[in-house]
Amino acid sequence: MRLKTLAGNDIIIVRNWHITIFTFLFSFPILFVCFAVFQPNALAIHANSFIVPSNDGTAGPYNLGTSNSDKSKQNKILSDNGRIIMFAWALGLALGVALVIHFLLVAYN
């Protein structure tokens, strides 16, 4: 057997939906990690999206946020509700980016 017959002669065709799925799978983890790391206050509407220190704002004990001033504390982390909100935003934005890329590919092909 020759190497040419083992490799075959099929051409891999990359279709628009391949690029769309790849775009979604690439952009979703990047957006989720960015949202989890930077914790944008604009995306977390309620104060209970964060777990904040209860005393002077530097160390524990930690409690669920209750007021909008808790969103501006330095040493905060995302609560379960906050992680769900960031997950949903990342999922929605990744789908939006993938659909825009898909429609651009369809329009210019």
Long-range contacts (C-beta under 8 A, 24 or more apart in sequence): 16-102, 16-105, 16-106, 16-109, 17-102, 19-101, 19-102, 19-105, 20-98, 20-99, 20-101, 20-102, 20-105, 21-98, 23-97, 23-98, 23-101, 23-102, 24-94, 24-95, 24-97, 24-98, 27-93, 27-94, 27-97, 27-98, 28-90, 28-91, 28-94, 31-89, 31-90, 31-93, 31-94, 32-86, 32-87, 32-90, 32-91, 35-86, 35-89, 35-90, 36-78, 36-83, 36-86, 39-76, 39-78, 39-82, 39-86, 41-71, 41-72, 43-85, 43-86, 43-89, 44-71, 44-78, 44-82, 44-85, 44-86, 45-85, 46-81, 47-71, 48-79, 48-81, 48-82, 49-78, 49-79, 49-81, 49-82, 49-85, 50-76, 50-77, 50-78, 50-79, 50-82, 51-76, 51-77, 51-78, 51-79, 52-76
